[in-house]
Amino acid sequence: GVAAPVSLASVVLDTSQFLAGSHGVTGWIADAEGTPAEWSFCAHAVTSGEPYVVPDAQADPEQSTNPLVTEDGFRSYAGFPVTVDGEVLGAHCVIGTEPHTFTAAELTELERTAAAISSLLESYRA
């Protein structure tokens, strides 16, 4: 598995990111069950259809000013798209409060679990 304090499955909508499932989420994000879409790291996996990995968000030009980094302490992120019927709906990710270089094994496990979530969601549609 991937050692990280936060893991979640998101659904990214036009203006918000909804947490379909989560572990380790606290504070306002837990209360709101999501974040604004423009702050969402997962939105990058959704719009690109590709994994999105940020080893150190404070050093990342795109993420260093993100309120989830500056106010909430997010430092590392790795997420894989979750798809249903070929449409990317969200992502399965892990988030850390320290910088983290993700190993190939960790990324493979995250890819596997994102695929399992995708399969589960597709089975609900059947």
C-alpha positions, 0 to 999 in steps of 0.5 A: 500500500501507499503510506499517507495520512489521507486517501480519498475517492473524488468526483469532480464537478464543474465548480466543486470536488465531492468526496465519494469516500475518504480516510483521514480527512478532517476539518472544513474539508470533512464538514463540506465533504469536498473542496472548490474545483479550482483547488482540486488536485484531482481535477488535474487527473480528471481533465488530463485523463492521466495520473497526477503526481506532486512530490512537493506541492510547496515547490511545485509552480502550479500548486505552491499558491493553492490554499490546500497547500498554504492553509491546509498543509497538503504537501504531496499528492498522487492520484489516478483517474476513476472512469465510468463507461469511458468518462473520467468522473474523479480520482483516487488519490493519496495526500501527505502533509510531508514531501514524498517521492512516490515509488513505482510500487506505490503508483502501481498500487494506486493505479490498481485501486483506482481501477477497482473503484472504477469497476465497482462504480460501473457495476452499480450502473449495470 
